[in-house]
Amino acid sequence: MKKNKGRKIAIACDHAGYKLKEELLEFFRKNEGLVIEDLGTYSPESVDYPDYAHKIAAALEEGKYDIGLTICGSGNGINMTANKHQGIRSALCWNEEISRLARAHNDANICAMPGRFISLEKAVLIVKTFLSTPFEGGRHLRRVKKIPLR
């Protein structure tokens, strides 16, 4: 996973995900050499998760980034909001297997995590799995193509 393998990665969170976001950024910069663009929030002060979900989802749809990572308290709110964007397939990932299946079967382009319910160690494993798992295509491609409303 060194140097992103040509992929542009962004991360966004609300206040409940701020601590885990900061820890993930530090871990991946120091240990994996990954460049991950931080789209906020930039403090633990209360903010609204939709603002950050829309920011990262729009940036992915515009082609600025290939993969997104999002974090809020339960992971649900930021995940639901990101999925309002037609070009987004955000998956709520709370363990390695869900993360692997989100990529392999659903071609997820955002990994949403529940900041209040997982440790840094678990989050690192989830992100590593998400970034290293390819989409299987085949029968899954047919299904993924049916997701957008347009």
C-alpha positions as CSV (number, residue, x, y, z in Angstrom):
1,M,0.0,0.0,0.0
2,K,3.0,2.3,-0.2
3,K,2.3,5.7,-1.8
4,N,-1.3,4.9,-2.6
5,K,-0.6,2.8,-5.7
6,G,-1.8,5.8,-7.8
7,R,-5.1,6.1,-6.0
8,K,-6.2,9.4,-4.5
9,I,-7.7,8.9,-1.0
10,A,-9.6,11.3,1.1
11,I,-11.0,11.2,4.7
12,A,-13.8,13.1,6.4
13,C,-15.6,12.9,9.7
14,D,-17.7,14.7,12.2
15,H,-16.8,15.5,15.8
16,A,-17.5,12.0,17.0
17,G,-15.0,10.6,14.4
18,Y,-12.3,13.3,14.9
19,K,-10.1,11.4,17.3
20,L,-10.1,8.2,15.2
21,K,-9.5,10.2,12.0
22,E,-6.5,11.9,13.5
23,E,-5.1,8.6,14.7
24,L,-5.7,7.0,11.3
25,L,-4.0,9.8,9.4
26,E,-0.9,9.6,11.7
27,F,-0.8,5.8,11.5
28,F,-1.0,5.6,7.7
29,R,1.5,8.5,7.1
30,K,4.1,7.1,9.5
31,N,3.7,3.3,8.9
32,E,2.4,2.9,5.3
33,G,3.5,6.0,3.5
34,L,0.0,6.8,2.4
35,V,-1.1,10.2,1.4
36,I,-4.7,10.8,2.6
37,E,-6.3,14.2,2.0
38,D,-8.0,15.5,5.2
39,L,-11.4,17.1,4.3
40,G,-12.3,17.8,8.0
41,T,-13.6,18.3,10.5
42,Y,-10.5,19.8,12.1
43,S,-11.4,19.8,15.8
44,P,-13.6,17.9,18.2
45,E,-16.1,20.7,18.3
46,S,-19.7,19.7,17.4
47,V,-20.4,19.8,13.7
48,D,-23.1,18.3,11.4
49,Y,-22.0,15.0,9.7
50,P,-24.0,15.8,6.5
51,D,-21.7,18.7,5.7
52,Y,-18.6,16.4,5.6
53,A,-20.4,13.5,3.9
54,H,-21.5,15.8,1.1
55,K,-18.1,17.3,0.8
56,I,-16.3,14.0,0.4
57,A,-19.0,12.4,-1.8
58,A,-19.0,15.4,-4.2
59,A,-15.2,15.3,-4.4
60,L,-15.3,11.6,-5.3
61,E,-18.0,12.2,-7.9
62,E,-16.0,15.0,-9.4
63,G,-13.0,12.6,-9.7
64,K,-10.8,14.5,-7.2
65,Y,-10.4,11.2,-5.2
66,D,-10.8,7.5,-5.9
67,I,-11.5,6.3,-2.4
68,G,-13.1,7.9,0.6
69,L,-13.0,7.1,4.3
70,T,-15.6,8.5,6.6
71,I,-16.2,8.4,10.3
72,C,-19.0,9.5,12.6
73,G,-20.3,8.1,15.9
74,S,-22.2,5.1,14.6
75,G,-21.1,5.4,11.0
76,N,-24.7,5.4,10.0
77,G,-25.4,9.1,9.5
78,I,-22.3,9.9,7.4
79,N,-22.9,6.7,5.4
80,M,-26.6,7.4,4.6
81,T,-25.8,11.0,3.6
82,A,-22.9,10.0,1.3
83,N,-25.1,7.4,-0.4
84,K,-27.5,10.2,-1.5
85,H,-25.0,10.9,-4.2
86,Q,-25.5,8.8,-7.3
87,G,-21.9,8.1,-7.9
88,I,-21.2,6.9,-4.4
89,R,-21.3,3.4,-3.0
90,S,-20.6,3.9,0.7
91,A,-20.4,0.9,2.9
92,L,-20.6,0.9,6.7
93,C,-17.7,-1.3,7.8
94,W,-17.2,-2.4,11.3
95,N,-14.9,-5.4,10.8
96,E,-12.5,-6.8,8.2
97,E,-14.9,-9.2,6.5
98,I,-17.5,-6.5,5.9
99,S,-14.8,-4.3,4.5
100,R,-13.6,-7.0,2.2
101,L,-17.1,-7.8,0.9
102,A,-17.9,-4.1,0.5
103,R,-15.1,-3.9,-2.0
104,A,-15.2,-7.3,-3.6
105,H,-19.0,-7.6,-4.1
106,N,-20.2,-4.0,-4.0
107,D,-17.3,-2.0,-5.5
108,A,-17.7,0.4,-2.5
109,N,-15.8,3.7,-3.0
110,I,-16.3,5.0,0.5
111,C,-15.6,3.1,3.7
112,A,-17.7,4.5,6.5
113,M,-16.7,3.6,10.1
114,P,-18.3,3.9,13.5
115,G,-15.8,5.9,15.5
116,R,-17.4,5.3,18.8
117,F,-17.5,1.5,18.4
118,I,-14.1,0.5,17.0
119,S,-10.5,0.8,18.2
120,L,-7.7,2.3,16.2
121,E,-6.3,-1.2,15.6
122,K,-9.7,-2.4,14.2
123,A,-10.0,0.7,12.0
124,V,-6.5,0.2,10.6
125,L,-7.4,-3.4,9.7
126,I,-10.7,-2.2,8.1
127,V,-9.0,0.4,6.0
128,K,-6.1,-1.8,5.0
129,T,-8.6,-4.5,3.9
130,F,-10.7,-1.9,2.0
131,L,-7.7,-0.5,0.2
132,S,-6.2,-3.8,-0.8
133,T,-9.4,-5.7,-1.9
134,P,-10.2,-5.5,-5.6
135,F,-13.7,-5.6,-7.0
136,E,-14.5,-9.1,-8.3
137,G,-16.7,-7.9,-11.1
138,G,-18.6,-10.7,-12.9
139,R,-22.1,-11.2,-11.5
140,H,-21.5,-8.4,-9.0
141,L,-20.9,-5.9,-11.8
142,R,-24.4,-6.5,-13.1
143,R,-25.9,-5.7,-9.6
144,V,-23.7,-2.7,-9.0
145,K,-24.8,-1.2,-12.3
146,K,-28.4,-1.3,-11.0
147,I,-27.7,0.8,-7.9
148,P,-27.8,4.4,-9.3
149,L,-31.2,5.9,-10.1
150,R,-30.0,7.6,-13.3
